[in-house]
Amino acid sequence: MKIPLFDLDYDNREAKAVLNVLDSKWLSMGESTKAFEAAFAGFLGVKHAIALNNCTAGLHLAYKSVGLTAGDEVICPSLSFVATSNAILYSGAKPVFVDISSKDNWTISPEKIEKAITGKTKAIVVMHYAGFACSMNEIMQIAKKHNLKVIEDCAHSPGSKLNGKHLGTFGDVSAFSFFSNKNLSTGEGGMVCTNNDNIADQVRLYRSHGMTSLSLDRHKGHAFSYDVISPGYNYRIDEIRSALGLVQLKKLENNNQKRREIAKYYFEKLQDISEIKIPFLNHEGLPNYHIFPVLLDEKMDREALMKFLREKGIQSSIHYPSIHKFTYYHNKVKSTLSELNLTECISLNELTLPMYSGMNNKQINYIELQLKEFLLKT
């Protein structure tokens, strides 16, 4: 049996959407992008959704739009993909890594956020790990108390909710990912979302070279030239990805529910394996189960297990190596590090098992069987 870590839910609807774009002969950002932005804003219930070429660009512009500059400090998790903190560096600010809440809750700790605040702190970045909500009520109270901006890294969390409210709508601005392995997949792509008109205006301006009009505006005769009123970037999405996003968005809620059912069956099958712990079992909110992470007993040889699973046709992964342990961060921002013992423990012992909406019980039974076989041999 071959079980990938992730598999796309693509069919003739995505193919038709792409062909319609090709038939239009307009490939750069245009009407499909406008429709995707409007649909995503409506889905989240926010005023503004601005499509970009990827989530890293989205984070960069989110940080820039809240006014980060050289010398500022930004509190962020180390248990995340490196883009979360890399984009802070783009602005000249300094990432300050803080630990997660517990071995059960792998999201950033509100208590440790507050302890890390200094006179240089400008913002807090949260990352909703695996689609599980950070403690947003507490974090927003801390931010209000200290007059800090809050950026939500929602790379894992389209469709996840907390107290009936979509993740990505709590902070000042959020960034979503539509990378190929995400719940909403367009290959590359991202979205910045906000209810703040000023932030939205800045992101739109920065997205396309600081220009006052877009190619589509000039094509349609709404403008004949343009001015450049700020430095900017080429972070535009294209029409093919936007068309794919529109189709994928229509599938998102149903596929997220399928993931929740798959996760429930995983719980049933793995609960009696004492060497494997499942995090977030008592977590609040409605997760989308972007990935299915487990915590291995520290005595287990993770690399040997991953090789064994690969030989049995099961793909696995690690989410994530601690950012602060990477060579660049260790050498360059060592002075920002607080105690990160829990983060390091998770990074060393986490294993990500296959999760996608098309999985079935037979596949999970097979994964359970191979996990138990490995444990019997070691």
C-alpha angles and dihedrals in degrees: 000000000000116000118177123206089242137004130194123243096219127146140152091304092068090043091052092048091054093047090051089056091048090049090053090056090216108114105161124078109312145117096338089054092050090050092048092050092049093047093048092047089051092048092053096036095236131134097233136035116172118191120221139176093261144346094259089061087047092054091047092054092042090056092044093048093057090054105257113171139168112303096027120122123220122196112221143155123265091205095080142081111291093247089077091068100025089065090054088058090052088066093050092248125127124245115227110198121214131182132260124257102253146321087277098043111048097183124105115288116244091205092054092044091059093047090054096054116115135168088273096054111117105165149006122226119202125191117201096221114218089348095300115134122248115230091276100169092056093041093051090050090052091048092050092048092053098032094243131153119239122215119189117212099207098173089126102034120066105145096012117128142196119201089348093305123114118249107247093049100077103071133053093268138355138201126211131196127221095182116151096268096048127107088252105041129193099151093250126006144104144195134220114208131191145146091217112101094201093051090048092050091051094048092050090049095047092045093070112034095285089287123158095219136032131230090253091055091054092043090056093045095248089122135015100197140359144226127222110224102170142012110280147172140230098249098138123142119221132236096252093058092043090052090050089048092055091055093043092050090058089056097043104092094044092047092047089054090051088053091053090053091048090050090051091054090047088055091053094049100042102038094092094053101097094192091062125063125192114216129217094032092141097034122137123235137037110291124198094214094230087175134006108232125183132185117233124212108265090241092061120099101233096189092051090050092050091050091048092050091048090054088053092051097258118128118211137172146187125252101213148353105205109267093218090059094059113108095245095049095041091054100037109034103024091126091065095060122114123182109305102173096136093047091052092048092053093045092053097045107029121114125186115214125199116288129171135131094256096059120119137203092255090062092049091049088054092049090050091049093051093047090053092045090054092050091050090054096049 
